[in-house]
Amino acid sequence: MSQVPELIERALAVAGSQAELARLLKVTPPNITVWKKEEKPCPPEDQARIAAIAGIDPVQTLVRAHIEKHEGTEKGDQLARVLGKFLVATGAAVATSGASAAAIFSPTYKSLFDLIRCIVMLNHFSHFHRYSLSK
């Protein structure tokens, strides 16, 4: 089951309208409609941005979206094993990086730096435990 319709509903409650949500995401309102109706897949990166607007952890949303995107494949099984273990660790990486969902997705260079730092920390942690792919 896709998390996208619920994400969009929650983001719409915050944004106030589909037009405003589309403006915040820099997409057209029809994109919101096709994603919500699941007529077209919503990219994981956009799911993370929608989650941030909705006040939901964007990093965990991104991880779940990537697992969902590759569900039923060998790659998906590996992602589920590796990333599934680190959903909790992701929250710790965000907390220790000093980033917040609101800061990460604000239009400043510092917020971009915070996002990159969070990803690098998670990536380093994942590579450190690379052996998990074979288990």
N, CA, C and O of each residue as an XYZ file, in Angstrom:
540
protein
N       0.856     -1.188      0.000
C       0.000      0.000      0.000
C       0.889      1.235      0.000
O       1.791      1.356      0.829
N       0.642      2.131     -0.908
C       1.420      3.360     -1.048
C       1.109      4.339      0.081
O      -0.025      4.448      0.547
N       2.147      5.041      0.500
C       1.990      6.056      1.532
C       1.615      7.416      0.938
O       1.321      8.352      1.682
N       1.623      7.535     -0.379
C       1.461      8.826     -1.052
C       0.107      9.493     -0.796
O       0.091     10.669     -0.431
N      -1.035      8.804     -0.967
C      -2.309      9.501     -0.731
C      -2.413     10.103      0.671
O      -2.891     11.226      0.834
N      -1.972      9.364      1.669
C      -2.018      9.877      3.051
C      -1.067     11.056      3.228
O      -1.416     12.038      3.884
N       0.119     10.971      2.655
C       1.076     12.087      2.726
C       0.465     13.348      2.120
O       0.536     14.432      2.699
N      -0.132     13.185      0.952
C      -0.714     14.340      0.276
C      -1.870     14.918      1.083
O      -1.982     16.137      1.212
N      -2.725     14.068      1.624
C      -3.840     14.553      2.455
C      -3.320     15.381      3.621
O      -3.841     16.459      3.908
N      -2.299     14.876      4.287
C      -1.757     15.592      5.452
C      -1.079     16.887      5.040
O      -1.176     17.890      5.748
N      -0.385     16.879      3.890
C       0.265     18.101      3.404
C      -0.782     19.128      2.959
O      -0.603     20.330      3.155
N      -1.877     18.644      2.359
C      -2.960     19.558      1.962
C      -3.569     20.255      3.171
O      -3.937     21.427      3.100
N      -3.675     19.530      4.278
C      -4.216     20.126      5.501
C      -3.330     21.272      5.986
O      -3.824     22.249      6.549
N      -2.037     21.152      5.769
C      -1.097     22.198      6.178
C      -1.061     23.333      5.149
O      -1.118     24.510      5.506
N      -0.966     22.963      3.871
C      -0.839     23.961      2.807
C      -2.139     24.743      2.592
O      -2.106     25.914      2.216
N      -3.274     24.096      2.831
C      -4.552     24.774      2.680
C      -5.248     24.530      1.354
O      -6.475     24.592      1.279
N      -4.486     24.256      0.315
C      -5.105     23.975     -0.983
C      -4.128     23.201     -1.857
O      -2.922     23.184     -1.611
N      -4.674     22.570     -2.874
C      -3.834     21.832     -3.803
C      -2.925     22.789     -4.576
O      -1.768     22.469     -4.847
N      -3.448     23.953     -4.926
C      -2.641     24.945     -5.656
C      -1.454     25.406     -4.810
O      -0.349     25.572     -5.326
N      -1.681     25.610     -3.533
C      -0.591     26.047     -2.656
C       0.427     24.932     -2.453
O       1.631     25.185     -2.444
N      -0.042     23.716     -2.292
C       0.878     22.581     -2.154
C       1.729     22.453     -3.413
O       2.943     22.264     -3.330
N       1.097     22.555     -4.570
C       1.843     22.487     -5.833
C       2.866     23.608     -5.913
O       3.991     23.392     -6.363
N       2.487     24.798     -5.482
C       3.417     25.940     -5.500
C       4.613     25.674     -4.593
O       5.753     25.949     -4.968
N       4.359     25.146     -3.415
C       5.442     24.845     -2.473
C       6.400     23.799     -3.037
O       7.608     23.864     -2.811
N       5.849     22.839     -3.768
C       6.659     21.761     -4.343
C       7.248     22.128     -5.708
O       8.085     21.409     -6.252
N       6.788     23.267     -6.249
C       7.208     23.700     -7.593
C       6.850     22.659     -8.655
O       7.652     22.320     -9.525
N       5.612     22.164     -8.547
C       5.033     21.254     -9.541
C       3.669     21.825     -9.926
O       3.198     22.785     -9.317
N       3.043     21.236    -10.928
C       1.710     21.694    -11.322
C       0.649     20.997    -10.467
O       0.873     19.877    -10.007
N      -0.507     21.642    -10.245
C      -1.576     20.987     -9.483
C      -1.985     19.624    -10.053
O      -2.298     18.722     -9.276
N      -1.995     19.439    -11.383
C      -2.336     18.090    -11.882
C      -1.357     16.999    -11.409
O      -1.748     15.840    -11.273
N      -0.095     17.362    -11.159
C       0.842     16.376    -10.611
C       0.346     15.860     -9.265
O       0.403     14.662     -8.989
N      -0.137     16.768     -8.440
C      -0.646     16.388     -7.112
C      -1.806     15.405     -7.285
O      -1.889     14.398     -6.581
N      -2.698     15.709     -8.228
C      -3.863     14.854     -8.458
C      -3.465     13.450     -8.888
O      -3.959     12.470     -8.331
N      -2.571     13.339     -9.880
C      -2.210     12.001    -10.363
C      -1.426     11.216     -9.318
O      -1.529      9.991     -9.256
N      -0.642     11.914     -8.498
C       0.064     11.215     -7.419
C      -0.936     10.717     -6.377
O      -0.858      9.578     -5.917
N      -1.873     11.587     -6.014
C      -2.852     11.224     -4.977
C      -3.726     10.057     -5.421
O      -4.053      9.185     -4.616
N      -4.108     10.034     -6.701
C      -4.931      8.943     -7.232
C      -4.085      7.732     -7.609
O      -4.614      6.710     -8.045
N      -2.779      7.849     -7.441
C      -1.809      6.799     -7.785
C      -1.889      6.403     -9.252
O      -1.679      5.242     -9.603
N      -2.192      7.370    -10.102
C      -2.198      7.144    -11.550
C      -0.781      7.217    -12.118
O      -0.493      6.678    -13.186
N       0.083      7.890    -11.387
C       1.488      8.040    -11.766
C       2.300      7.982    -10.480
O       1.906      8.579     -9.478
N       3.439      7.267    -10.487
C       4.215      7.191     -9.247
C       4.781      8.550     -8.841
O       5.245      9.327     -9.675
N       4.731      8.805     -7.563
C       5.335     10.006     -6.998
C       6.786      9.669     -6.661
O       7.032      8.750     -5.879
N       7.753     10.391     -7.235
C       9.156     10.087     -6.957
C       9.468     10.142     -5.458
O       8.914     10.972     -4.738
N      10.349      9.264     -4.994
C      10.702      9.265     -3.568
C      11.141     10.636     -3.046
O      10.819     11.005     -1.917
N      11.866     11.379     -3.861
C      12.341     12.694     -3.428
C      11.163     13.650     -3.198
O      11.179     14.449     -2.261
N      10.148     13.561     -4.055
C       8.960     14.393     -3.868
C       8.149     13.930     -2.666
O       7.546     14.747     -1.971
N       8.134     12.626     -2.419
C       7.459     12.125     -1.219
C       8.105     12.709      0.035
O       7.406     13.072      0.981
N       9.418     12.799      0.046
C      10.123     13.373      1.200
C       9.758     14.848      1.374
O       9.565     15.314      2.497
N       9.666     15.576      0.266
C       9.307     17.001      0.347
C       7.868     17.167      0.813
O       7.570     18.076      1.587
N       6.975     16.299      0.352
C       5.580     16.348      0.796
C       5.508     16.044      2.298
O       4.774     16.698      3.039
N       6.269     15.059      2.725
C       6.296     14.699      4.149
C       6.753     15.877      5.001
O       6.178     16.144      6.056
N       7.783     16.580      4.547
C       8.283     17.725      5.311
C       7.196     18.786      5.469
O       7.046     19.362      6.547
N       6.447     19.045      4.420
C       5.349     20.013      4.491
C       4.288     19.532      5.472
O       3.702     20.328      6.205
N       4.043     18.217      5.480
C       3.029     17.643      6.362
C       3.506     17.510      7.809
O       2.723     17.164      8.694
N       4.785     17.785      8.047
C       5.318     17.649      9.408
C       5.705     16.229      9.758
O       5.808     15.879     10.933
N       5.922     15.403      8.733
C       6.321     14.004      8.917
C       7.794     13.891      8.596
O       8.298     14.629      7.750
N       8.494     12.988      9.249
C       9.935     12.811      9.040
C      10.223     12.539      7.562
O       9.851     11.482      7.052
N      10.872     13.464      6.873
C      11.120     13.271      5.445
C      12.161     12.201      5.141
O      12.101     11.568      4.087
N      13.094     11.992      6.029
C      14.136     10.994      5.785
C      13.548      9.596      5.859
O      13.819      8.761      4.995
N      12.748      9.335      6.878
C      12.109      8.028      6.971
C      11.141      7.818      5.810
O      11.012      6.703      5.303
N      10.467      8.870      5.391
C       9.576      8.775      4.232
C      10.368      8.429      2.986
O       9.939      7.597      2.186
N      11.520      9.060      2.813
C      12.374      8.788      1.657
C      12.836      7.336      1.650
O      12.823      6.681      0.608
N      13.243      6.836      2.809
C      13.679      5.439      2.917
C      12.529      4.502      2.560
O      12.700      3.571      1.774
N      11.367      4.752      3.136
C      10.206      3.895      2.851
C       9.822      3.955      1.371
O       9.449      2.943      0.778
N       9.917      5.147      0.783
C       9.558      5.307     -0.630
C      10.507      4.527     -1.536
O      10.074      3.925     -2.519
N      11.786      4.536     -1.211
C      12.735      3.775     -2.019
C      12.515      2.271     -1.869
O      12.610      1.530     -2.847
N      12.226      1.826     -0.667
C      11.920      0.408     -0.461
C      10.676      0.034     -1.257
O      10.652     -0.994     -1.933
N       9.637      0.874     -1.176
C       8.384      0.624     -1.900
C       8.605      0.631     -3.409
O       8.027     -0.184     -4.128
N       9.441      1.550     -3.890
C       9.703      1.672     -5.337
C      10.279      0.384     -5.916
O       9.992      0.027     -7.059
N      11.090     -0.312     -5.122
C      11.765     -1.523     -5.607
C      11.169     -2.808     -5.026
O      11.781     -3.874     -5.100
N       9.975     -2.696     -4.449
C       9.317     -3.845     -3.826
C       9.137     -4.986     -4.836
O       8.763     -4.763     -5.987
N       9.410     -6.201     -4.379
C       9.231     -7.378     -5.213
C      10.419     -7.708     -6.093
O      10.352     -8.624     -6.913
N      11.507     -6.968     -5.932
C      12.726     -7.245     -6.698
C      13.846     -7.615     -5.737
O      13.739     -7.400     -4.530
N      14.906     -8.165     -6.277
C      16.065     -8.485     -5.427
C      16.606     -7.219     -4.782
O      16.953     -7.207     -3.601
N      16.673     -6.157     -5.570
C      17.136     -4.879     -5.037
C      16.221     -4.415     -3.900
O      16.689     -3.910     -2.879
N      14.921     -4.595     -4.093
C      13.968     -4.214     -3.058
C      14.154     -5.015     -1.782
O      14.050     -4.476     -0.680
N      14.429     -6.308     -1.936
C      14.672     -7.151     -0.760
C      15.913     -6.683     -0.008
O      15.923     -6.626      1.222
N      16.965     -6.346     -0.765
C      18.192     -5.853     -0.130
C      17.935     -4.517      0.560
O      18.371     -4.305      1.692
N      17.231     -3.619     -0.116
C      16.918     -2.323      0.493
C      16.105     -2.499      1.767
O      16.354     -1.828      2.769
N      15.138     -3.399      1.727
C      14.312     -3.638      2.913
C      15.158     -4.132      4.076
O      14.967     -3.710      5.217
N      16.111     -5.046      3.778
C      16.972     -5.566      4.848
C      17.897     -4.474      5.384
O      18.012     -4.292      6.596
N      18.540     -3.766      4.500
C      19.538     -2.783      4.927
C      18.890     -1.517      5.466
O      19.188     -1.091      6.581
N      18.004     -0.916      4.678
C      17.421      0.358      5.080
C      16.378      0.183      6.172
O      16.206      1.057      7.020
N      15.691     -0.935      6.149
C      14.710     -1.190      7.197
C      15.336     -1.159      8.580
O      14.734     -0.664      9.533
N      16.552     -1.692      8.685
C      17.273     -1.688      9.961
C      17.627     -0.279     10.405
O      17.754      0.000     11.597
N      17.785      0.607      9.422
C      18.305      1.930      9.734
C      17.245      3.018      9.795
O      17.584      4.196      9.908
N      15.971      2.652      9.723
C      14.949      3.684      9.845
C      15.074      4.415     11.185
O      14.951      5.638     11.250
N      15.315      3.664     12.232
C      15.491      4.290     13.545
C      16.806      5.066     13.590
O      16.865      6.165     14.141
N      17.860      4.487     13.006
C      19.158      5.157     12.974
C      19.087      6.447     12.184
O      19.813      7.394     12.487
N      18.230      6.507     11.178
C      18.077      7.714     10.384
C      17.615      8.865     11.258
O      18.119      9.984     11.151
N      16.662      8.584     12.113
C      16.206      9.619     13.034
C      17.329     10.120     13.907
O      17.417     11.316     14.186
N      18.194      9.213     14.345
C      19.340      9.612     15.152
C      20.316     10.455     14.337
O      20.887     11.414     14.856
N      20.514     10.103     13.055
C      21.423     10.874     12.198
C      20.904     12.285     12.000
O      21.681     13.240     12.030
N      19.604     12.430     11.799
C      19.032     13.760     11.634
C      19.203     14.558     12.922
O      19.577     15.730     12.894
N      18.928     13.913     14.040
C      19.045     14.610     15.322
C      20.477     15.061     15.600
O      20.699     16.182     16.057
N      21.445     14.192     15.326
C      22.826     14.554     15.614
C      23.410     15.523     14.595
O      24.409     16.184     14.876
N      22.793     15.618     13.400
C      23.293     16.565     12.399
C      22.838     17.978     12.714
O      23.352     18.941     12.145
N      21.878     18.106     13.616
C      21.356     19.423     13.952
C      20.283     19.880     12.979
O      19.842     21.027     13.046
N      19.855     19.006     12.075
C      18.865     19.373     11.064
C      17.464     19.073     11.560
O      17.262     18.226     12.430
N      16.515     19.773     10.998
C      15.107     19.483     11.261
C      14.387     19.448      9.928
O      14.893     19.964      8.932
N      13.218     18.848      9.903
C      12.472     18.766      8.648
C      12.203     20.156      8.096
O      12.352     20.382      6.895
N      11.815     21.077      8.942
C      11.528     22.431      8.464
C      12.783     23.090      7.912
O      12.740     23.750      6.874
N      13.905     22.908      8.609
C      15.148     23.527      8.148
C      15.664     22.884      6.874
O      16.142     23.574      5.974
N      15.569     21.563      6.797
C      16.082     20.849      5.631
C      15.385     21.315      4.364
O      16.026     21.447      3.322
N      14.097     21.564      4.436
C      13.357     21.878      3.223
C      13.059     23.361      3.066
O      12.219     23.734      2.248
N      13.731     24.215      3.834
C      13.598     25.641      3.587
C      14.578     26.022      2.488
O      15.562     25.315      2.272
N      14.331     27.130      1.787
C      15.136     27.463      0.612
C      16.435     28.206      0.944
O      16.711     29.254      0.360
N      17.225     27.681      1.865
C      18.498     28.324      2.192
C      19.640     27.368      1.954
O      19.452     26.152      1.924
N      20.835     27.927      1.784
C      22.005     27.089      1.571
C      22.320     26.282      2.817
O      22.768     25.140      2.711
N      22.096     26.852      4.002
C      22.359     26.117      5.231
C      21.482     24.874      5.306
O      21.944     23.814      5.728
N      20.217     24.995      4.898
C      19.330     23.834      4.958
C      19.790     22.752      3.982
O      19.700     21.563      4.289
N      20.279     23.154      2.818
C      20.815     22.180      1.870
C      22.031     21.489      2.475
O      22.197     20.278      2.333
N      22.880     22.261      3.150
C      24.044     21.684      3.815
C      23.612     20.682      4.883
O      24.206     19.611      5.008
N      22.583     21.025      5.650
C      22.077     20.106      6.682
C      21.585     18.803      6.067
O      21.849     17.724      6.597
N      20.867     18.904      4.943
C      20.375     17.701      4.273
C      21.535     16.851      3.780
O      21.542     15.635      3.973
N      22.513     17.482      3.145
C      23.675     16.747      2.635
C      24.420     16.084      3.794
O      24.821     14.925      3.693
N      24.603     16.809      4.883
C      25.306     16.246      6.039
C      24.553     15.033      6.590
O      25.173     14.037      6.964
N      23.231     15.111      6.641
C      22.424     13.990      7.120
C      22.584     12.788      6.203
O      22.763     11.666      6.676
N      22.522     13.012      4.891
C      22.668     11.917      3.935
C      24.045     11.295      4.028
O      24.177     10.072      3.985
N      25.075     12.122      4.155
C      26.443     11.606      4.259
C      26.598     10.765      5.522
O      27.223      9.704      5.496
N      26.031     11.238      6.615
C      26.120     10.472      7.863
C      25.425      9.124      7.710
O      25.957      8.100      8.140
N      24.247      9.116      7.105
C      23.518      7.870      6.911
C      24.272      6.970      5.944
O      24.383      5.765      6.173
N      24.789      7.546      4.866
C      25.534      6.781      3.868
C      26.775      6.147      4.503
O      27.069      4.978      4.255
N      27.498      6.911      5.316
C      28.686      6.381      5.992
C      28.293      5.224      6.894
O      28.960      4.190      6.909
N      27.217      5.393      7.644
C      26.760      4.354      8.552
C      26.372      3.103      7.773
O      26.684      1.988      8.192
N      25.687      3.286      6.632
C      25.261      2.148      5.809
C      26.454      1.428      5.205
O      26.484      0.197      5.185
N      27.455      2.186      4.704
C      28.635      1.559      4.116
C      29.452      0.818      5.164
O      30.068     -0.210      4.881
N      29.448      1.350      6.364
C      30.171      0.696      7.452
C      29.595     -0.683      7.720
O      30.310     -1.593      8.140
N      28.305     -0.833      7.476
C      27.622     -2.105      7.717
C      27.254     -2.790      6.407
O      26.229     -3.469      6.334
N      28.074     -2.622      5.371
C      27.797     -3.161      4.050
C      27.606     -4.677      4.061
O      26.865     -5.218      3.240
N      28.260     -5.347      4.970
C      28.141     -6.804      5.039
C      26.702     -7.254      5.184
O      26.382     -8.403      4.879
N      25.830     -6.373      5.644
C      24.418     -6.725      5.848
C      23.734     -7.132      4.547
O      22.749     -7.870      4.576
N      24.242     -6.662      3.403
C      23.619     -7.017      2.123
C      23.652     -8.512      1.862
O      22.748     -9.056      1.229
N      24.678     -9.170      2.341
C      24.821    -10.598      2.036
C      24.130    -11.470      3.056
O      24.104    -12.688      2.883
N      23.577    -10.916      4.095
C      22.949    -11.722      5.141
C      21.470    -11.803      4.985
O      20.798    -12.448      5.790
